[in-house]
Amino acid sequence: MPRSPLRPLRQRLEVAALHAIGIVARVLPFEWSSALGGGIGQVAYWTLSRRRRIAIENVTAALGSEFEGTLAR
């Protein structure tokens, strides 16, 4: 599958966003940073469902089907 010509731009924007989140997290109190991280994690969990499914399939293929139920949480 050919790569998108926008892939380098998307990757740079992702890195910039992560740096910005890191800067914000350093200046916030720990409780606020934890809440921010939890919120970002929830958003990522629901928006990256395709990637999560692929990761679960890969781990299941590598470790066997007995781990399939524990990974799908």
Secondary structure, DSSP 8 states (H G I E B T S, - for coil): ----TTHHHHHHHHHHHHHHHHHHHHHS-HHHHHHHHHHHHHHHHHHTHHHHHHHHHHHHHHH-GGGHHHHT-
